[in-house]
Amino acid sequence: MKRLTSLIVFFSLLFTAPGAFATGPVNVNEADAQSLSRALTGVGLSRAEAIVAHREQHGPFTSVHQLTQVPGIGPRTVEQNLDRIELGSHTPRD
């Protein structure tokens, strides 16, 4: 019974708090929407798709703060994810 309860809690957390199991840093200039939504806190699939669409329309991000130009991505979301966002060779970070 104890093992069953542990499994239920584990799967509940897995499906209700995907940000708690986020992966490492993600390159916002190369990642697909699925990868972005898994890696970035507060960014679901629709916002991740908006990031990809913005990148495809306007070119690569050269600053992490350019992400605020994407509908639904505000300064707080960027600040929460500074350690998770990579730009690749498109530096600087600020």
C-alpha positions as CSV (number, residue, x, y, z in Angstrom):
1,M,0.0,0.0,0.0
2,K,2.8,2.4,0.8
3,R,4.5,1.7,-2.5
4,L,1.2,2.4,-4.4
5,T,0.8,5.7,-2.5
6,S,4.3,6.7,-3.5
7,L,3.7,5.9,-7.1
8,I,0.5,7.9,-7.1
9,V,2.2,10.9,-5.6
10,F,5.1,10.6,-8.1
11,F,2.8,10.5,-11.1
12,S,0.7,13.3,-9.8
13,L,3.7,15.6,-9.4
14,L,5.0,14.5,-12.8
15,F,1.8,15.6,-14.6
16,T,0.9,18.7,-12.5
17,A,4.3,20.3,-12.1
18,P,6.3,19.9,-15.4
19,G,8.5,22.8,-14.4
20,A,9.8,20.9,-11.4
21,F,11.4,18.4,-13.7
22,A,12.9,21.0,-16.2
23,T,15.9,20.0,-18.1
24,G,19.2,22.0,-18.3
25,P,19.8,25.2,-20.3
26,V,18.2,25.5,-23.7
27,N,19.3,27.4,-26.8
28,V,16.3,29.6,-27.7
29,N,17.8,30.1,-31.2
30,E,17.8,26.4,-32.0
31,A,15.4,24.5,-29.8
32,D,11.9,23.3,-30.9
33,A,8.8,24.3,-29.0
34,Q,8.6,21.0,-27.1
35,S,12.2,21.5,-25.8
36,L,11.5,25.1,-24.8
37,S,8.4,24.2,-22.9
38,R,10.1,21.5,-21.0
39,A,13.2,23.6,-20.1
40,L,11.7,27.0,-19.3
41,T,9.6,27.7,-16.2
42,G,6.3,29.4,-16.9
43,V,6.5,28.6,-20.6
44,G,3.9,26.1,-21.9
45,L,3.7,24.7,-25.4
46,S,1.7,27.7,-26.8
47,R,4.2,30.2,-25.6
48,A,7.1,28.1,-26.7
49,E,5.5,27.9,-30.2
50,A,5.3,31.7,-30.1
51,I,9.0,31.9,-29.3
52,V,9.8,29.7,-32.3
53,A,7.4,31.7,-34.6
54,H,9.0,35.0,-33.5
55,R,12.5,33.6,-34.1
56,E,11.5,32.4,-37.6
57,Q,9.9,35.7,-38.5
58,H,12.5,38.1,-36.9
59,G,15.7,36.0,-36.9
60,P,17.7,34.8,-33.9
61,F,17.6,36.4,-30.5
62,T,20.8,38.4,-29.7
63,S,19.7,39.2,-26.2
64,V,17.7,37.2,-23.6
65,H,15.6,40.3,-23.0
66,Q,14.4,40.3,-26.6
67,L,12.2,37.4,-25.6
68,T,9.9,40.0,-24.0
69,Q,8.9,40.9,-27.6
70,V,7.2,37.5,-27.8
71,P,3.5,37.7,-26.9
72,G,3.0,36.1,-23.5
73,I,6.6,36.4,-22.4
74,G,7.2,39.2,-19.9
75,P,10.3,40.4,-18.0
76,R,9.5,38.2,-15.0
77,T,9.4,35.0,-17.1
78,V,12.8,36.0,-18.6
79,E,14.3,36.8,-15.2
80,Q,13.0,33.4,-13.8
81,N,14.8,31.6,-16.6
82,L,18.1,33.5,-17.0
83,D,20.1,30.5,-15.9
84,R,18.2,28.2,-18.4
85,I,18.4,30.4,-21.5
86,E,21.3,30.1,-24.0
87,L,21.7,32.1,-27.2
88,G,24.4,30.0,-28.8
89,S,26.8,32.1,-30.8
90,H,24.3,35.0,-30.8
91,T,25.8,36.8,-27.8
92,P,25.6,39.1,-25.6
93,R,23.3,37.7,-23.0
94,D,21.9,41.1,-21.7
